Amino acid sequence: MTTPEITDSHCHLDFPDFAGELDQVVARAADAGVTRMVTIATRHATFPKARSLSETYDGVFWAGGIHPMHVTEEPEMSVAEIVALAAHDKFVGIGETGLDYHYTADSAARQQESLRIHIEAARQTGLPLIIHARDADDDMARILAEEHAAGAYACVMHCFSSGPALAQAALDLGFYLSMSGIAAFPKSSELREIFAAAPVDRILVETDSPYLAPPPHRGKRNEPGYTAHTAGVGAEIFGLDYPAFAAQTQANFDRLFAKAAAWNAA
């Protein structure tokens, strides 16, 4: 029996955690059914590495932007600079961008400015916005809605672990929620309830590796192949068998990340 295919919609293969082991990491992912992954570059200096990884591995795509926690350390990107990245055949998403007030609330104004720049780039390219949100639910919901009213764009709430109000606000705008290893943690019952209340055709799966490994690998380095463990929990949440949930998340990814789907089809 063949292993159902799934996609790790968010990982960081350019991080030093994977140095010298990428061939094996990609091979292990394929063995687990994870035949595609989107590696996310979060600083200017990492864009070339992410692009190179997408050119090296058939199943690897990339996205880029300035992570909200880095906005005071990195030169601000213009809309035109972000749009220029999208000229690459395998550049499939804008970000990650967003708001993080957990450790970096002092840069909230800069984060909000950067977020709006990335949103405009998502509008202009038609590529999905990839959102990081932590301890900023009210401002996040407000800005996403304000900007969507000013001009529609597509979006995924990556590694969603915020509250039900932000989940509903995102879903009301037609956005997607991405399920990471956090959803598989034993103490994450409230988060699982938020996912269970969402439409299954708006769910993606991811690792955010090298972070947040799901059980049974919790506390170790995460890697794309472990998406299968989170997808197993997702299937349970939605009352589906694993192949059905895997197929649903593949359809969802293809709908949102249409550029990746078109590249595969070609």
Summary of the structure (lengths in Angstrom):
residues: 266
radius of gyration: 16.9
end to end distance: 26.6
largest distance: 52.6
contacts: 944
relative contact order: 0.15
helix: 50%
strand: 17%
